[in-house]
Each structure stands twice: as structure tokens, then as C-alpha cells.
């Protein structure tokens, strides 16, 4: 037996998870296992709190039963959730949106710096024990100041990235996909191709959806200026990964910095072996403060959903 009374099933150890959750629900930790184990564990719960590793589909909703009222996800994206199935079952979906923007923006800037200044490559060289001395042309990289940053996606994270990039003296450009007020000093572009043509650096912050899957395809990547750097901290399938590798190998792209991949956790050998890549394992929001804030945010929204 996983539960004594209907409660809140949580599929991972989350920082800051309280002993008693919203509406008095006691969080019950799923110990992990295969998909059938999760289906059995979900039975009878009022709420589910999942990570992006657990798909929420019609089968899971049926297994939970008619008492399920809300699904919370420990992420901003909902590409792992069948939102239409939740709507049909009258189950609300809530996220941790907004709670991780600062952390992901900082990680994005870190990836920008590491790629532009060849920091990881230089670190590996020093650790190798190779003899070296200062030389004027050693590990020459790109300077952020005065360069153009294209921001694809101006939600909470994209706006935080734009603000930080401006502090580095970058000229910030963005695709204005929907009407709205742009952050101060940001130049708007009406088309993705127009944004690509001016982006010395491109950073991606759109959610994964049918509209955005492979949005950054080969023609779009080829439209970037020669030597451009691509940074992705959103979802791997927003970019055509094969085209990304091809244009990196050809030299058209100067560097690639990725926190997300097309088929996680698999990372192609071409990316792992290239000296012009910086790769991290989907840790954009991995700060103590952000993860605690995410827990609090999604629990608060679960409570609001239960309260109607």
C-alpha cells in the first residue's frame, strides 16, 4: 500500500517539500520503478506532482481515478503532459513557471561566456598537465561586449537573459512572436529568419510545442552569421540537432552550448567529442534557491487549483 488516505503523490525528492502540503494533503513519495509501478501508486490520489521525466497521459489519469483533481509539474514546460486528456478528465494542470527564471538566465549567461571565451577547452588543457606559457594568440575567443545577442522567446527567462546580456554591453535582439511591450533597449524582429541574420549569439527560450518543435531548423541555423554561437536551455527538440552538428562540423557555427538535448539523456558522440561544445546535463535551474522556490510555487498552485 502506498497511501492510507487520498493525498498528494510526489514522484521525486523535491527540496523544501513540507510534511503537510496544500489543503492538508500529505505528500507521499513514489519510491520509483517502472511505469506499471507508477500507475499503481497513482491510484486514489487527489493530486499528482511529477517531474518532466514522467509522462502524464490518459493511462495515468485513468489509474489515478475519478478523485484526481490536479496535476502539478516541477517544471515550466508541459510537453510531457497530455493537456487535452487532463481537460477531458477535468483535471487542472499547474507548473512552477516563474520560479526558476533567474537561475536559468544565469546558467544561460554562464554557457555564453564558457563558449565565447573557450573556458571549458582551456580548463581541459590546463588539467592535462601539458607544458604551456603565455602567448598572445592562445585560446583566442569572442568578446560579448558590442556583439549581437538574439533571444528566441521573451517569457520570464528570456527577459532575464536580455537584461543580463545588456549588462555585458551586448546589443539584444528578439523575435516578437506575440504583441506586447518589449524590454527596454531590445530590438524587435518580425520573422525568425530576420532574427537569425543579426545574431552573433543565439539563445533559445521557447517551450516545446507542435509550433516550436524543430523551429530552429537547418535553414534557420544556416542564416546565422558565420562563427555564430548557439545556446539552448529550453528543450532539445526545438532545434534540429542533426543540422546543428552538421553546421558545427562545417565551421559555419563557432560554438554550441547546450543544457538540453533531442533524446535525453543520450548525447551524440559528435557533440561530446567536439572542442567547440559546452554541454551540461539539464541543470539550468539547479540552484538551491530556485529548486526550493519551484517546490513552493507548484504546491501553492496545486492548493489554488483545489480551492477552485
SULBEL-V658682 format. One record per residue. N is the residue number from 1. RES is the residue in one letter. OMEGA is omega in radians with two decimals (none if undefined). BURIAL is I if it has 9 or more other ideal C-beta (glycine too) atoms within 8 Angstrom, else O. D_FIRST is the distance of its C-alpha to the first C-alpha in Angstrom with 1 decimal. Layout:
n:N res:RES omega:OMEGA burial:BURIAL d_first:D_FIRST
n:N res:RES omega:OMEGA burial:BURIAL d_first:D_FIRST
This chain:
n:1 res:X omega:3.11 burial:O d_first:0.0
n:2 res:X omega:-3.06 burial:O d_first:3.8
n:3 res:X omega:3.02 burial:I d_first:5.7
n:4 res:X omega:3.10 burial:O d_first:7.5
n:5 res:X omega:3.07 burial:O d_first:10.4
n:6 res:X omega:-3.10 burial:O d_first:11.8
n:7 res:X omega:-3.08 burial:I d_first:13.0
n:8 res:X omega:3.09 burial:I d_first:14.4
n:9 res:X omega:-3.14 burial:I d_first:12.7
n:10 res:X omega:-3.00 burial:I d_first:15.1
n:11 res:X omega:3.14 burial:I d_first:15.7
n:12 res:X omega:3.02 burial:O d_first:18.1
n:13 res:X omega:-3.07 burial:O d_first:19.3
n:14 res:X omega:3.11 burial:I d_first:21.8
n:15 res:X omega:3.08 burial:O d_first:24.8
n:16 res:X omega:3.13 burial:O d_first:25.0
n:17 res:X omega:-3.08 burial:I d_first:21.5
n:18 res:X omega:3.11 burial:O d_first:21.5
n:19 res:X omega:3.08 burial:O d_first:19.0
n:20 res:X omega:-3.07 burial:O d_first:19.3
n:21 res:X omega:-3.12 burial:I d_first:20.1
n:22 res:X omega:3.12 burial:I d_first:22.3
n:23 res:X omega:3.10 burial:I d_first:22.3
n:24 res:X omega:-3.13 burial:O d_first:20.2
n:25 res:X omega:3.11 burial:I d_first:17.0
n:26 res:X omega:3.10 burial:I d_first:14.9
n:27 res:X omega:3.10 burial:I d_first:14.5
n:28 res:X omega:-3.09 burial:I d_first:11.2
n:29 res:X omega:3.00 burial:O d_first:12.2
n:30 res:X omega:-3.04 burial:I d_first:11.2
n:31 res:X omega:-3.13 burial:O d_first:12.0
n:32 res:X omega:-3.12 burial:O d_first:14.2
n:33 res:X omega:-3.10 burial:O d_first:14.9
n:34 res:X omega:-3.08 burial:O d_first:16.5
n:35 res:X omega:3.13 burial:O d_first:16.7
n:36 res:X omega:3.11 burial:O d_first:14.4
n:37 res:X omega:3.12 burial:I d_first:11.6
n:38 res:X omega:3.13 burial:I d_first:12.5
n:39 res:X omega:3.12 burial:I d_first:12.9
n:40 res:X omega:-3.10 burial:I d_first:9.4
n:41 res:X omega:-3.07 burial:I d_first:8.2
n:42 res:X omega:-3.02 burial:I d_first:11.0
n:43 res:X omega:3.00 burial:I d_first:10.2
n:44 res:X omega:-3.08 burial:O d_first:11.1
n:45 res:X omega:3.06 burial:I d_first:12.5
n:46 res:X omega:-3.09 burial:I d_first:16.1
n:47 res:X omega:3.04 burial:I d_first:17.1
n:48 res:X omega:3.04 burial:I d_first:16.7
n:49 res:X omega:-3.02 burial:I d_first:18.6
n:50 res:X omega:2.97 burial:I d_first:19.5
n:51 res:X omega:-3.13 burial:I d_first:22.3
n:52 res:X omega:3.12 burial:I d_first:25.1
n:53 res:X omega:-3.06 burial:O d_first:23.4
n:54 res:X omega:3.08 burial:I d_first:20.8
n:55 res:X omega:3.05 burial:O d_first:22.6
n:56 res:X omega:-3.09 burial:I d_first:21.6
n:57 res:X omega:-3.11 burial:O d_first:22.9
n:58 res:X omega:-3.14 burial:O d_first:22.8
n:59 res:X omega:3.12 burial:O d_first:20.0
n:60 res:X omega:3.12 burial:I d_first:17.6
n:61 res:X omega:3.10 burial:I d_first:18.9
n:62 res:X omega:-3.13 burial:O d_first:18.4
n:63 res:X omega:-3.14 burial:I d_first:14.7
n:64 res:X omega:3.10 burial:I d_first:14.1
n:65 res:X omega:-3.06 burial:I d_first:16.0
n:66 res:X omega:-3.12 burial:O d_first:18.9
n:67 res:X omega:-3.14 burial:I d_first:17.5
n:68 res:X omega:-3.08 burial:I d_first:17.8
n:69 res:X omega:-3.08 burial:I d_first:21.0
n:70 res:X omega:2.99 burial:I d_first:21.7
n:71 res:X omega:3.04 burial:I d_first:21.2
n:72 res:X omega:3.08 burial:I d_first:22.6
n:73 res:X omega:-3.11 burial:I d_first:23.9
n:74 res:X omega:-3.09 burial:I d_first:24.8
n:75 res:X omega:2.99 burial:I d_first:28.2
n:76 res:X omega:-3.12 burial:I d_first:31.3
n:77 res:X omega:3.12 burial:I d_first:31.3
n:78 res:X omega:-3.11 burial:I d_first:29.3
n:79 res:X omega:3.09 burial:I d_first:30.4
n:80 res:X omega:-3.09 burial:I d_first:26.8
n:81 res:X omega:3.02 burial:I d_first:25.9
n:82 res:X omega:-3.04 burial:I d_first:27.1
n:83 res:X omega:3.13 burial:O d_first:28.6
n:84 res:X omega:3.10 burial:O d_first:30.2
n:85 res:X omega:3.10 burial:I d_first:26.9
n:86 res:X omega:3.13 burial:I d_first:25.5
n:87 res:X omega:3.13 burial:O d_first:28.7
n:88 res:X omega:3.14 burial:O d_first:28.5
n:89 res:X omega:-3.11 burial:I d_first:24.9
n:90 res:X omega:3.08 burial:O d_first:26.3
n:91 res:X omega:3.12 burial:I d_first:24.0
n:92 res:X omega:3.07 burial:O d_first:25.9
n:93 res:X omega:3.11 burial:I d_first:26.0
n:94 res:X omega:-3.06 burial:I d_first:27.0
n:95 res:X omega:3.06 burial:I d_first:28.0
n:96 res:X omega:-3.07 burial:I d_first:29.2
n:97 res:X omega:3.10 burial:O d_first:32.8
n:98 res:X omega:-3.05 burial:O d_first:35.5
n:99 res:X omega:-3.05 burial:I d_first:33.5
n:100 res:X omega:-3.02 burial:I d_first:34.4
n:101 res:X omega:-3.09 burial:I d_first:37.9
n:102 res:X omega:-3.11 burial:O d_first:39.8
n:103 res:X omega:-3.13 burial:I d_first:37.8
n:104 res:X omega:3.10 burial:I d_first:38.1
n:105 res:X omega:3.11 burial:I d_first:41.8
n:106 res:X omega:3.12 burial:I d_first:42.5
n:107 res:X omega:3.10 burial:I d_first:40.9
n:108 res:X omega:3.12 burial:I d_first:43.0
n:109 res:X omega:3.08 burial:I d_first:46.1
n:110 res:X omega:3.11 burial:O d_first:45.2
n:111 res:X omega:3.07 burial:I d_first:45.0
n:112 res:X omega:-3.12 burial:I d_first:48.3
n:113 res:X omega:-3.12 burial:I d_first:50.0
n:114 res:X omega:-3.13 burial:I d_first:48.6
n:115 res:X omega:-3.09 burial:I d_first:49.8
n:116 res:X omega:-3.06 burial:I d_first:53.1
n:117 res:X omega:3.05 burial:I d_first:54.1
n:118 res:X omega:-3.04 burial:I d_first:52.7
n:119 res:X omega:-3.13 burial:I d_first:50.9
n:120 res:X omega:3.11 burial:O d_first:48.3
n:121 res:X omega:3.14 burial:I d_first:51.1
n:122 res:X omega:3.11 burial:I d_first:53.3
n:123 res:X omega:3.12 burial:O d_first:50.5
n:124 res:X omega:-3.14 burial:O d_first:50.0
n:125 res:X omega:3.14 burial:I d_first:53.8
n:126 res:X omega:-3.13 burial:O d_first:54.1
n:127 res:X omega:-3.14 burial:O d_first:51.2
n:128 res:X omega:-3.12 burial:O d_first:52.9
n:129 res:X omega:-3.13 burial:O d_first:55.6
n:130 res:X omega:3.09 burial:O d_first:58.4
n:131 res:X omega:3.14 burial:O d_first:61.7
n:132 res:X omega:2.99 burial:O d_first:62.4
n:133 res:X omega:-3.11 burial:O d_first:64.7
n:134 res:X omega:3.07 burial:O d_first:65.0
n:135 res:X omega:-3.04 burial:O d_first:66.3
n:136 res:X omega:-3.08 burial:O d_first:67.1
n:137 res:X omega:-3.12 burial:O d_first:65.3
n:138 res:X omega:3.07 burial:O d_first:62.2
n:139 res:X omega:3.10 burial:O d_first:58.9
n:140 res:X omega:-3.13 burial:O d_first:60.4
n:141 res:X omega:-3.13 burial:O d_first:57.9
n:142 res:X omega:3.09 burial:I d_first:57.9
n:143 res:X omega:3.13 burial:O d_first:58.3
n:144 res:X omega:-3.09 burial:I d_first:56.1
n:145 res:X omega:3.12 burial:O d_first:58.8
n:146 res:X omega:3.14 burial:O d_first:60.9
n:147 res:X omega:-3.06 burial:I d_first:58.7
n:148 res:X omega:3.10 burial:I d_first:57.0
n:149 res:X omega:3.03 burial:I d_first:53.2
n:150 res:X omega:-3.14 burial:I d_first:51.7
n:151 res:X omega:3.12 burial:I d_first:48.5
n:152 res:X omega:-3.08 burial:I d_first:46.6
n:153 res:X omega:-3.09 burial:I d_first:44.3
n:154 res:X omega:2.97 burial:I d_first:45.2
n:155 res:X omega:-3.11 burial:I d_first:42.0
n:156 res:X omega:-3.08 burial:I d_first:40.8
n:157 res:X omega:-3.13 burial:I d_first:40.7
n:158 res:X omega:3.12 burial:I d_first:43.9
n:159 res:X omega:3.10 burial:I d_first:45.8
n:160 res:X omega:3.09 burial:I d_first:44.7
n:161 res:X omega:-3.14 burial:I d_first:45.9
n:162 res:X omega:-3.12 burial:I d_first:49.2
n:163 res:X omega:-3.14 burial:I d_first:49.9
n:164 res:X omega:3.13 burial:I d_first:49.3
n:165 res:X omega:3.11 burial:I d_first:51.4
n:166 res:X omega:3.10 burial:I d_first:54.2
n:167 res:X omega:3.07 burial:O d_first:54.2
n:168 res:X omega:3.13 burial:I d_first:55.0
n:169 res:X omega:3.12 burial:O d_first:57.9
n:170 res:X omega:3.04 burial:I d_first:56.4
n:171 res:X omega:-2.98 burial:O d_first:57.6
n:172 res:X omega:3.09 burial:I d_first:54.5
n:173 res:X omega:-3.11 burial:I d_first:54.4
n:174 res:X omega:3.01 burial:I d_first:51.6
n:175 res:X omega:3.12 burial:I d_first:50.9
n:176 res:X omega:-3.07 burial:I d_first:50.9
n:177 res:X omega:-3.12 burial:O d_first:48.6
n:178 res:X omega:3.11 burial:O d_first:48.5
n:179 res:X omega:3.12 burial:O d_first:51.0
n:180 res:X omega:-3.12 burial:O d_first:50.6
n:181 res:X omega:3.10 burial:O d_first:52.1
n:182 res:X omega:3.02 burial:I d_first:52.2
n:183 res:X omega:-3.12 burial:I d_first:51.8
n:184 res:X omega:3.05 burial:O d_first:55.3
n:185 res:X omega:-3.12 burial:O d_first:57.2
n:186 res:X omega:3.11 burial:I d_first:55.1
n:187 res:X omega:-3.09 burial:O d_first:57.1
n:188 res:X omega:3.05 burial:I d_first:55.6
n:189 res:X omega:-3.08 burial:I d_first:55.8
n:190 res:X omega:-3.10 burial:O d_first:55.6
n:191 res:X omega:3.10 burial:O d_first:54.4
n:192 res:X omega:3.12 burial:I d_first:52.1
n:193 res:X omega:3.10 burial:I d_first:55.1
n:194 res:X omega:3.10 burial:I d_first:57.2
n:195 res:X omega:-3.11 burial:I d_first:54.6
n:196 res:X omega:-3.03 burial:I d_first:54.3
n:197 res:X omega:-3.09 burial:I d_first:58.1
n:198 res:X omega:-2.98 burial:I d_first:58.3
n:199 res:X omega:2.98 burial:I d_first:55.2
n:200 res:X omega:3.03 burial:I d_first:56.1
n:201 res:X omega:3.10 burial:I d_first:52.4
n:202 res:X omega:3.07 burial:I d_first:49.7
n:203 res:X omega:-2.93 burial:I d_first:46.3
n:204 res:X omega:-3.08 burial:I d_first:43.6
n:205 res:X omega:3.08 burial:I d_first:41.2
n:206 res:X omega:3.06 burial:I d_first:40.3
n:207 res:X omega:3.08 burial:I d_first:36.9
n:208 res:X omega:3.11 burial:I d_first:36.1
n:209 res:X omega:3.06 burial:O d_first:36.8
n:210 res:X omega:-3.14 burial:O d_first:38.8
n:211 res:X omega:-3.02 burial:O d_first:41.8
n:212 res:X omega:-3.14 burial:I d_first:41.4
n:213 res:X omega:-3.07 burial:I d_first:40.1
n:214 res:X omega:3.08 burial:O d_first:43.0
n:215 res:X omega:3.10 burial:I d_first:45.0
n:216 res:X omega:-3.06 burial:I d_first:46.7
n:217 res:X omega:-3.07 burial:I d_first:48.0
n:218 res:X omega:3.11 burial:I d_first:50.9
n:219 res:X omega:3.13 burial:O d_first:53.7
n:220 res:X omega:3.11 burial:I d_first:52.2
n:221 res:X omega:3.13 burial:I d_first:51.8
n:222 res:X omega:3.13 burial:O d_first:55.4
n:223 res:X omega:3.10 burial:O d_first:56.7
n:224 res:X omega:3.09 burial:I d_first:55.7
n:225 res:X omega:3.08 burial:O d_first:58.7
n:226 res:X omega:-3.13 burial:O d_first:59.3
n:227 res:X omega:-3.12 burial:I d_first:57.5
n:228 res:X omega:3.11 burial:I d_first:54.8
n:229 res:X omega:3.13 burial:I d_first:51.5
n:230 res:X omega:3.10 burial:I d_first:48.2
n:231 res:X omega:3.13 burial:I d_first:45.2
n:232 res:X omega:3.04 burial:I d_first:41.8
n:233 res:X omega:-3.11 burial:I d_first:38.8
n:234 res:X omega:3.07 burial:I d_first:37.4
n:235 res:X omega:-3.04 burial:I d_first:36.0
n:236 res:X omega:-3.03 burial:I d_first:37.4
n:237 res:X omega:2.99 burial:O d_first:38.0
n:238 res:X omega:-3.10 burial:I d_first:40.4
n:239 res:X omega:2.98 burial:I d_first:42.9
n:240 res:X omega:-3.00 burial:I d_first:44.3
n:241 res:X omega:3.12 burial:I d_first:43.4
n:242 res:X omega:3.10 burial:O d_first:45.7
n:243 res:X omega:3.10 burial:I d_first:48.6
n:244 res:X omega:3.13 burial:I d_first:47.7
n:245 res:X omega:-3.12 burial:I d_first:48.0
n:246 res:X omega:-3.09 burial:I d_first:51.3
n:247 res:X omega:3.00 burial:I d_first:52.9
n:248 res:X omega:-3.14 burial:I d_first:51.9
n:249 res:X omega:-3.11 burial:O d_first:53.4
n:250 res:X omega:-3.11 burial:O d_first:56.6
n:251 res:X omega:3.11 burial:O d_first:57.1
n:252 res:X omega:3.06 burial:I d_first:57.0
n:253 res:X omega:3.13 burial:I d_first:54.0
n:254 res:X omega:-3.14 burial:O d_first:54.7
n:255 res:X omega:3.11 burial:I d_first:51.1
n:256 res:X omega:3.10 burial:I d_first:47.5
n:257 res:X omega:-2.99 burial:I d_first:44.7
n:258 res:X omega:2.97 burial:I d_first:41.2
n:259 res:X omega:-3.09 burial:I d_first:37.8
n:260 res:X omega:-3.02 burial:I d_first:36.2
n:261 res:X omega:-3.03 burial:I d_first:36.7
n:262 res:X omega:-3.05 burial:O d_first:36.8
n:263 res:X omega:-3.09 burial:O d_first:34.0
n:264 res:X omega:0.10 burial:O d_first:32.0
n:265 res:X omega:-3.13 burial:O d_first:31.6
n:266 res:X omega:3.08 burial:O d_first:34.6
n:267 res:X omega:-3.08 burial:O d_first:37.9
n:268 res:X omega:-3.14 burial:O d_first:41.1
n:269 res:X omega:-3.12 burial:O d_first:43.4
n:270 res:X omega:3.08 burial:I d_first:46.2
n:271 res:X omega:-3.09 burial:I d_first:44.6
n:272 res:X omega:-3.05 burial:I d_first:43.5
n:273 res:X omega:-3.06 burial:O d_first:47.0
n:274 res:X omega:3.07 burial:I d_first:49.1
n:275 res:X omega:-3.09 burial:O d_first:50.7
n:276 res:X omega:3.05 burial:I d_first:50.8
n:277 res:X omega:2.96 burial:I d_first:47.0
n:278 res:X omega:-2.99 burial:I d_first:44.7
n:279 res:X omega:3.07 burial:I d_first:41.0
n:280 res:X omega:-2.99 burial:I d_first:37.9
n:281 res:X omega:3.07 burial:O d_first:34.2
n:282 res:X omega:-3.07 burial:O d_first:33.2
n:283 res:X omega:-3.07 burial:O d_first:33.6
n:284 res:X omega:-3.12 burial:I d_first:35.7
n:285 res:X omega:-3.00 burial:I d_first:33.5
n:286 res:X omega:2.89 burial:O d_first:32.7
n:287 res:X omega:-3.14 burial:O d_first:34.0
n:288 res:X omega:-3.09 burial:O d_first:32.2
n:289 res:X omega:-3.10 burial:O d_first:33.7
n:290 res:X omega:-3.09 burial:I d_first:32.9
n:291 res:X omega:3.07 burial:I d_first:29.2
n:292 res:X omega:3.12 burial:I d_first:28.8
n:293 res:X omega:3.10 burial:I d_first:30.8
n:294 res:X omega:3.11 burial:I d_first:28.6
n:295 res:X omega:-3.11 burial:I d_first:25.4
n:296 res:X omega:-3.08 burial:I d_first:27.3
n:297 res:X omega:-3.08 burial:I d_first:28.9
n:298 res:X omega:3.07 burial:I d_first:25.9
n:299 res:X omega:3.12 burial:I d_first:24.0
n:300 res:X omega:-3.12 burial:I d_first:27.2
n:301 res:X omega:3.01 burial:I d_first:27.5
n:302 res:X omega:3.11 burial:I d_first:23.9
n:303 res:X omega:3.13 burial:I d_first:25.0
n:304 res:X omega:3.12 burial:I d_first:28.2
n:305 res:X omega:3.13 burial:I d_first:26.7
n:306 res:X omega:3.12 burial:I d_first:24.5
n:307 res:X omega:3.13 burial:O d_first:27.7
n:308 res:X omega:none burial:O d_first:29.6
